[in-house]
Amino acid sequence: MWKKNTDRFEYLQNLVTEFQDTDSDEAREQILANLANFAYDPSNLEHLMELQVTDLFLDMLTEENHTFVEFGMGGLCNLSMDPHCRDIILQNGGVALVTNCLSSQREETVLSAITTLLNLVTPASRSEITDPAIVQCMLRFSLANSPRLRNLAEVFLQDCCTQAQVTQMQQQMQELQQTAVGIPLPEDRSTPT
């Protein structure tokens, strides 16, 4: 993959430049996938930070192209394991951007978002990451058919939330269900009386 006289930084820089210069969504998707994969290798971290790839991945989370969002989220997930990258993500409104990805129809995007939230937890960010809406979302995911989604949501609830937070949200969700059960259904006017 590496050309003999091309160093790693130059290669990554060429990828970023190509991403910015191309108009082809297909090419951009492939480049994003490559950058997300390179973000998994800690030996690339310094170069990716210098090239501001964390910001590039954050920008992808607001794209309408679901593949851009998926690869951007995957790249952020890989980078979020590093404390310095975690701080960059937190300082740039990353929790809100990542949280928005929890509603994606793509399971890989959701799994990367949950993992990223797990990696972003610090004493300062914990209250934002365990916001009641996020805890409720994780409780719903913990009931999912997908074992990967269900298990990761359980890890989030156990590692990030207090038992009191989980219990309180479970009670609120139960109350909402009971209230909804008492609402009468509209009359079916298609059948004669």
Backbone as a ProteinNet text record, in pm:
[ID]
protein_1_A
[PRIMARY]
MWKKNTDRFEYLQNLVTEFQDTDSDEAREQILANLANFAYDPSNLEHLMELQVTDLFLDMLTEENHTFVEFGMGGLCNLSMDPHCRDIILQNGGVALVTNCLSSQREETVLSAITTLLNLVTPASRSEITDPAIVQCMLRFSLANSPRLRNLAEVFLQDCCTQAQVTQMQQQMQELQQTAVGIPLPEDRSTPT
[TERTIARY]
81.4	0	86.7	189.6	277.3	376.1	389.6	492	625.3	731.7	861.1	906.4	895.8	949.6	841	725.1	617.1	602	617	600.5	451.7	423.1	285.6	211.3	275.6	209.8	170.5	262.6	236.4	119.9	117.3	8.7	-126	-131.9	-255.8	-294.7	-195.8	-221.9	-281.7	-230.2	-284.3	-429.8	-460.5	-599.1	-691.5	-649.7	-731.6	-750	-642.8	-650.2	-742.8	-730	-815.8	-961.9	-988.5	-1124.9	-1182	-1101.4	-1146.9	-1162.6	-1082.9	-1081.7	-1180	-1219.7	-1304.9	-1452	-1523.6	-1667.9	-1745.8	-1675.5	-1739.8	-1772.7	-1902.1	-1942.7	-1884.4	-1879.6	-1825.1	-1678.2	-1601.4	-1459.7	-1446.4	-1531	-1526.2	-1560.6	-1657.9	-1693.3	-1574.6	-1506.6	-1391	-1278.2	-1254.2	-1148.4	-1183.5	-1309.7	-1353.4	-1336.2	-1371.2	-1353.4	-1206.4	-1118.3	-974.8	-926.8	-969.2	-927.1	-978.1	-1101.3	-1156.1	-1073.2	-1031.6	-946.7	-809.9	-752.5	-622.7	-633.6	-750.8	-770.8	-766.4	-783.4	-779.1	-636.9	-537.3	-396.1	-334.2	-297	-240.1	-115.2	-44.6	75.5	40.1	-84.7	-128.7	-185	-204.8	-276.7	-217.3	-88.6	-24.2	-46.8	-33.3	-52.3	-197.9	-289.7	-430.9	-471.5	-412.9	-442.4	-386.1	-264.8	-203.6	-285.5	-344.9	-426.2	-570.9	-601.5	-733.7	-844.1	-811.8	-908.5	-1022.4	-996.5	-1104.3	-1215.3	-1177.6	-1276.3	-1348.8	-1275.9	-1336.6	-1443.5	-1410.8	-1507.5	-1629	-1605.4	-1716.7	-1806.9	-1746.1	-1824.7	-1912.8	-1866.8	-1942.3	-2071.2	-2076.8	-2193.8	-2319.5	-2303.2	-2419.1	-2454.4	-2387.6	-2413.9	-2544.7	-2607.5	-2728.1	-2694.1	-2574.1	-2529	-2502.3	-2581.8	-2572.6	-2438.3	-2376.5	-2245.6	-2138.9	-2146.6	-2054	-2066.5	-2191	-2215.6	-2158.5	-2184.7	-2136.7	-1984.8	-1914.3	-1768.1	-1710.9	-1775.1	-1731.9	-1746.1	-1859	-1882.6	-1783.6	-1754.6	-1657.1	-1517.6	-1479.5	-1349.2	-1340.1	-1447.1	-1448.7	-1441.1	-1511	-1509.3	-1365.2	-1292.8	-1153.9	-1065.8	-1084.7	-1001.7	-1036.6	-1161.9	-1207.8	-1141.1	-1069.9	-998.4	-877.9	-827.5	-712.6	-760.6	-700.4	-745.6	-741.3	-639	-630	-740.9	-764.2	-873.1	-1007.9	-1022.7	-1146.7	-1173.8	-1069.6	-1087.1	-1127.3	-1068.5	-1104.5	-1251.8	-1294.2	-1433.9	-1526.7	-1493.6	-1576.7	-1581.5	-1468.7	-1462.1	-1535	-1559.9	-1624	-1769.3	-1834.8	-1976.4	-2001.9	-1902.1	-1911.2	-2019.6	-2049.4	-2150.2	-2285.2	-2324	-2452.4	-2451.7	-2341.8	-2332.6	-2339.2	-2267.2	-2266.8	-2404.7	-2465.8	-2598.7	-2700.6	-2690.6	-2782.1	-2770.9	-2655.4	-2634.4	-2701.2	-2748.4	-2816.8	-2949.5	-3001.8	-3128.8	-3108.5	-2986.1	-2957.5	-3026.7	-3062.1	-3120	-3011.3	-2885.8	-2774.1	-2717.2	-2720.7	-2674.8	-2527.8	-2443.7	-2301.2	-2281.5	-2359.2	-2349.7	-2388.4	-2497.1	-2544.4	-2442.6	-2388	-2288.2	-2164.2	-2120.1	-2004.4	-2037.5	-2161.1	-2201.5	-2201.2	-2255.7	-2257.8	-2115.5	-2031.4	-1892.1	-1820	-1845.5	-1782.7	-1827.9	-1956.2	-2005	-1936.8	-1920.6	-1848.8	-1706.6	-1640.1	-1502.7	-1494.3	-1603.1	-1601.5	-1631.9	-1666.4	-1702.6	-1580.3	-1592.4	-1493.9	-1574.9	-1509.4	-1587.2	-1664.8	-1606.3	-1671.5	-1783.7	-1772.5	-1871.6	-1980.1	-1961.9	-2053.6	-2199.8	-2227.5	-2367.6	-2431	-2354.5	-2408.3	-2432.4	-2340.7	-2350.1	-2456.7	-2487.4	-2592.7	-2719.7	-2742.2	-2865.9	-2983.5	-3095.4	-3208.1	-3251.6	-3247.4	-3286.8	-3192.8	-3064.7	-2967.7	-2987.1	-3010.8	-3034.7	-3159.9	-3264.6	-3386.4	-3358.5	-3280.5	-3243.1	-3168.5	-3075.4	-2998.3	-3087.3	-3184.2	-3278.2	-3358.2	-3397.3	-3469	-3377.4	-3252.6	-3157.5	-3130.1	-3136.4	-3109.6	-3217.6	-3325.8	-3433.7	-3434.3	-3334	-3328.5	-3308.9	-3349.2	-3328.4	-3181	-3109.3	-2967.9	-2885.1	-2815.5	-2733.4	-2622.1	-2564.4	-2456.1	-2509.1	-2622	-2681.7	-2727.7	-2794.5	-2844	-2729.3	-2623.1	-2509.7	-2435.4	-2416	-2344.1	-2424.2	-2556	-2641.7	-2632.6	-2629.3	-2614.9	-2481.9	-2376	-2244.6	-2252	-2314.3	-2328.6	-2402.6	-2516	-2596.2	-2518	-2439.4	-2363.2	-2241	-2172.1	-2045.6	-2061.2	-2164.7	-2176.8	-2282.2	-2383	-2497.4	-2496.2	-2556.8	-2577.7	-2703	-2714	-2833.4	-2956.9	-2940.9	-3053.5	-3102.2	-3009.1	-3048.9	-3127.8	-3078.7	-3143.2	-3281.7	-3291	-3418.7	-3519.7	-3476.8	-3566.6	-3620.8	-3533.3	-3577.8	-3668.6	-3639.7	-3727.1	-3867.1	-3873.2	-4002.8	-4078.2	-4008	-4072.4	-4125.8	-4047.4	-4090	-4211.4	-4213.4	-4328.6	-4453.4	-4438.8	-4552.7	-4608.5	-4519.5	-4564.7	-4641.5	-4594.5	-4663.5	-4801	-4809.1	-4937.5	-5035.2	-4985.9	-5070.8	-5121.8	-5033.8	-5071.9	-5174.5	-5169	-5263.2	-5405.4	-5420.4	-5553.4	-5615.5	-5543.5	-5597.4	-5683.9	-5810.2	-5896.9	-5855.4	-5873.7	-5844	-5956.4	-5925.4	-6032.7	-6131.7	-6257	-6358.8	-6330.4	-6358.3	-6347	-6479.7	-6482	-6605.4	-6636.3	-6549.4	-6572.1	-6675.4	-6700.6	-6798.2	-6932	-7038.4	-7170.6	-7207.6	-7281.4	-7324.3	-7463.3
-118.7	0	126.4	128.8	246.3	243.1	353.9	362.9	380.7	330.8	324.9	457.8	565.9	693.7	788.8	736	819.7	791.9	893.4	869.2	873.1	828.2	813.7	947.4	1052.1	1182.6	1229.6	1217.2	1262.9	1184.8	1056.1	972.5	1017.8	1038.3	1081.7	1221.7	1307.7	1443	1438.7	1349.3	1334.1	1286.5	1197.6	1151.8	1267.5	1346.8	1460	1559	1588.6	1682.5	1629	1501.9	1440.9	1447.5	1424.3	1432.2	1572	1673.4	1811.1	1854.4	1796.6	1840.3	1766.9	1646.5	1568.4	1605.5	1594.8	1618.1	1487.4	1376	1245.3	1195.9	1175.2	1122.2	983.5	903.7	768.6	772.5	861.8	875.6	927.2	1022.7	1077.3	970.1	885.2	776	682.6	648.6	558.1	621.1	749.2	818.7	824.1	855.3	857.7	721.4	616.6	481	455.1	496.4	478.5	557.9	683.2	766	707.7	656.7	594.6	473	395.3	278.7	321.2	425.6	474.1	529.4	580.6	634.4	524.9	401.2	288	258.6	295.7	267.1	385.3	367.2	477	540.3	466.7	524.7	634.6	643.4	748.8	870.5	857.9	958.9	1098.9	1111.3	1242.9	1309	1230.5	1284.6	1325.5	1242.1	1272.3	1397.6	1416.4	1536.8	1659.7	1648	1760.6	1799.3	1699.4	1723.9	1759.7	1770.5	1807.4	1713.6	1586.3	1486.2	1470.7	1499.7	1495.4	1592.1	1711.7	1810.9	1763.6	1701.1	1647.6	1544.4	1452.4	1351.6	1416.7	1515.6	1586.4	1651.8	1711.6	1775.3	1674.8	1552.7	1450.2	1411.3	1434	1391.6	1471	1584.6	1665.9	1652.7	1564	1544	1467	1487.3	1412	1273.2	1257.4	1128.4	1035.1	929.8	839.3	766.1	744.9	678.1	771.8	900.1	997.7	997	997.6	997.8	870	755.7	628.7	625.9	666.4	662.2	771.1	888.2	993.9	949.6	884	834.3	724	635.9	529.4	585.1	686.6	750.1	817.9	888.6	953.3	849.9	740.1	632.3	585.4	566.5	521.8	626.2	752.6	859.1	888.9	866.1	905.4	827.2	722.1	645.8	724.3	817.3	897.7	1018	1042.3	1153.2	1290.2	1315.5	1446	1461.3	1357	1360.3	1370.9	1299.6	1307	1451.7	1522.2	1661.9	1749.9	1725.3	1802.6	1779.7	1656	1622.6	1692.8	1685.9	1748.8	1900.4	1961.7	2107.7	2159.6	2072.2	2114.7	2067.8	2052.2	2014.6	1872.1	1787.1	1650.6	1566.7	1589.8	1506	1522	1644.3	1666.7	1605.2	1620.7	1564.3	1412.2	1353.2	1206.7	1157.3	1227.6	1189.6	1188.7	1283.9	1286.7	1159.7	1097.6	975.1	852.8	864.6	752.7	720.3	815.6	792.3	743.4	714.3	665	531.6	508.7	380.7	274.6	317.6	225.4	179.8	50.6	-4	28.8	23.3	52.9	195.1	288.2	427.6	437.5	370.7	374.3	309.2	195.6	127.8	216	280.7	371.1	489.7	539.6	652.8	615.4	498.6	455	436.6	372.1	349.7	482.4	576.9	708.3	776.5	770.2	829.6	765.6	634	565.6	622.1	643.9	694.8	841.1	915.9	1059.4	1091.3	990.4	1017.1	1059.8	1177.5	1230.6	1284.7	1319	1379.4	1504.2	1582.4	1705.1	1677.6	1571.6	1546.4	1446.3	1379.5	1271.5	1317.5	1434.3	1476.2	1499.8	1552	1572.3	1438.1	1344.5	1214.8	1125.5	1148.8	1069.9	1152.7	1242	1319.4	1220.2	1253.7	1160	1109	1193.8	1149.7	1041	1052.1	951.3	822.5	834.5	715.8	643.1	718.4	657.4	585.4	648.2	587	455.5	454.8	333	223.6	263	164.1	100.1	180.2	124.1	31.8	76	-8.3	-138.8	-135.1	-257.1	-362.7	-326.2	-419.5	-458.1	-412.3	-435.2	-582.9	-618.9	-756	-783.1	-682.2	-698.3	-720.5	-834	-858.5	-754	-709	-609.1	-479	-434	-310.1	-325.6	-435.6	-462.2	-466.1	-538.3	-552.7	-421.6	-346.4	-219.3	-118.7	-118.3	-30.8	-69	-198.7	-244.9	-198.6	-207.3	-160.3	-11.6	66	209.3	233.4	165.5	185.2	147.3	40.3	-4.4	84.5	124.8	196.8	347.6	404.6	550.3	604.7	525.1	573.7	518.7	594	542.1	455.4	367.1	283.4	370.8	481.6	572.5	634	672.7	729.6	627.8	505.8	401.5	370.8	355.3	323.5	435.5	559.3	673	676.1	654.4	657.3	538.2	421.6	305.3	334.2	397.8	431.4	530.5	631.4	730.6	664.8	574.3	506.7	418.3	352.5	268.3	353.4	468	557.8	605.8	637.1	680.7	569.6	447	333.7	314.1	323.1	303.5	414.3	536.7	648.7	629.5	585.7	565.8	453.9	354	242.4	291.2	391	440.8	531.8	567.3	656.4	573.7	613.5	534.2	550.3	442.8	446.7	518.9	581.6	646.8	541.1	584	491.4	451.3	326.5	278.2	307.7	405.8	448.1	370.6	275.5	200.1	88.9	46.1	-62.7	-3.2	-54.2	0.5	-39.7	46.6	18.3	-37
0	0	0	83.3	89.4	-26.6	-94.9	-198.3	-128	-188.7	-120.5	-62.5	-135.1	-86.8	-37.4	-9.1	41.9	190	271.7	414.3	451	568.1	615.3	616	665.9	671.4	532.2	438.7	301.9	241.1	266.8	215.2	271.5	402.9	466.8	419.9	403.8	355.1	214.2	131.3	-3.5	0.4	93.3	107.7	145.1	243.9	288.3	174.4	102.3	-10.3	-118.5	-148.5	-250.1	-206.8	-78.7	-27.3	-49.8	-23.6	-36.4	-182.4	-270.5	-410.4	-500.5	-463.4	-553.8	-539.2	-649.8	-648.7	-647	-657.9	-663.7	-522.6	-497.2	-366.6	-344	-449.1	-436.9	-395.5	-456.1	-419.3	-276.1	-239.4	-103.4	0.5	-32.3	58.8	79.3	-29.3	-21	61	39.6	114.4	262.6	293.2	433.8	498.6	426	479.4	508.8	418.9	440.6	561.6	571.7	685.7	817.2	816.9	938	977.5	878.5	907.3	959	901.2	948.9	1091.1	1126.7	1261.6	1366.9	1324.9	1417.7	1465.5	1385.8	1415.4	1490.1	1617.3	1696	1633.8	1549.5	1488.3	1387.7	1348	1255.9	1327.9	1457.9	1534.4	1521	1539.2	1534.3	1398.1	1291.7	1156.8	1133.9	1178	1159.4	1236.5	1353.3	1431.5	1361.8	1310.8	1240.8	1117.7	1053.9	934.5	968.6	1096.2	1147.8	1098.2	1096.1	1051	1151.9	1278.7	1378.6	1337.8	1296.1	1251.8	1126.1	1036.7	914.6	950.3	1040.7	1083.1	1150.5	1235.1	1300.2	1195.1	1094	987.1	914.5	901.2	828.4	900.2	1031.2	1108.7	1074.8	1007.5	971.4	823.2	753.7	610.3	590.3	475	441.4	388.2	334.9	282.4	401.6	413.1	528.5	534.7	420.1	419.1	474.4	440.7	498.7	651	698.3	843.3	905.5	843.2	897.8	908.9	802.1	805.2	894.9	897.6	989.1	1134	1163.1	1299.3	1333.4	1237.7	1260.6	1286.9	1211.5	1232.9	1368.5	1405.2	1537.4	1648.4	1628.4	1726.9	1749.1	1640.4	1651.5	1718.1	1683.8	1740.8	1886.6	1925	2058.4	2170.8	2137.1	2240.1	2293.3	2213	2253.4	2335.8	2452.5	2537.5	2469	2388.7	2322.4	2218	2140.5	2041.7	2112.2	2222	2300.1	2339.5	2384.5	2425.2	2307.1	2191.2	2071	2037.1	2043	2012.5	2111.8	2240.2	2342.8	2326.9	2294.5	2282	2158.1	2062.5	1938.4	1926.8	2040.5	2040.1	1995.1	2012.4	1963.7	2028	2155.8	2222.4	2152.5	2123	2055	1915.4	1842.7	1707.4	1710.3	1805.8	1818.5	1862.1	1955.8	2005	1891.4	1799.7	1685.1	1601.3	1602.2	1523.8	1585.5	1708.7	1773.2	1703.6	1626.6	1557.2	1414	1377.1	1241.8	1215.8	1090.9	1051.3	1030.2	1029.2	1006.8	1140.8	1163	1289.9	1316.5	1213.4	1233.6	1284.8	1232.4	1277.9	1424.3	1462.1	1600.8	1694.2	1653.6	1736.8	1757	1650.4	1662.1	1752.1	1742.3	1825.7	1974	2006.4	2146.6	2197.5	2118.2	2159	2178.2	2089.1	2101.7	2230.1	2259.9	2384.6	2505.2	2501.6	2609.7	2623.9	2510.9	2513	2554.6	2537.7	2567.4	2713.6	2791.4	2931.1	3011.4	3070.6	3165.4	3283.3	3394.4	3503.2	3456.6	3366.9	3319.7	3219.3	3140.6	3035.5	3075.6	3188.4	3228.2	3232.4	3289.3	3302.2	3165	3069.3	2934.2	2864.7	2884.9	2817.6	2881.1	3007.8	3072.9	3090.1	2997.8	2992.4	2988.6	3053.5	3056.3	2917.9	2816.1	2681.9	2630	2660.5	2616.1	2696	2825.8	2908.6	2859.3	2827	2774.4	2642.3	2558	2429.9	2453.5	2548.1	2577	2635.6	2716.2	2769.6	2656.3	2558.9	2443.3	2363.4	2342.5	2269.3	2344.2	2477	2555.2	2533.9	2468.1	2435.9	2288.1	2214.9	2069.9	2036.2	1915.5	1867.7	1839.7	1796.6	1762.7	1889.8	1900.2	2019.5	2035.3	1926	1935.8	1994.1	1944.8	1993.2	2137.7	2166.5	2301.8	2403.3	2369.6	2462.2	2482.7	2375.4	2388.3	2470.4	2451.6	2532.3	2680	2708.2	2847.4	2906.8	2829	2876	2908.8	2820.8	2845.7	2977.3	2995.1	3115.9	3241.9	3234.1	3351	3377.9	3271.9	3289.1	3305.4	3247.8	3246.3	3341.4	3369.2	3446.2	3587.7	3676.5	3810.6	3808.4	3905.3	3914.5	3933.9	4008.1	4031.3	3900.4	3812.6	3682.8	3600.5	3597.5	3518.5	3575.7	3707.1	3771.5	3749.5	3764.9	3746	3602.4	3506	3366.5	3335.2	3392.6	3372.6	3426.5	3542.8	3601.8	3513.9	3463	3376.3	3248.8	3193.6	3071.4	3098.3	3214.9	3251.9	3269.4	3335.6	3356	3223.1	3129.5	2996.6	2926.4	2938	2875.4	2937.4	3070.6	3138	3101.4	3089.9	3051.9	2909.8	2821.8	2681.9	2667.1	2753.9	2746.7	2773.6	2859.6	2895.4	2791.1	2687.4	2584.4	2489.7	2474	2385.7	2238.3	2163.4	2020.8	1948.9	1836.2	1761.2	1710.5	1695.9	1648.9	1505.3	1475.4	1338.6	1270	1183.3	1119.1	992.4	959.5	836.5	852.7	976.9	998.7	1038.8	982.6	1018.2	1160.7	1228.6	1366.4	1372
[MASK]
+++++++++++++++++++++++++++++++++++++++++++++++++++++++++++++++++++++++++++++++++++++++++++++++++++++++++++++++++++++++++++++++++++++++++++++++++++++++++++++++++++++++++++++++++++++++++++++++++

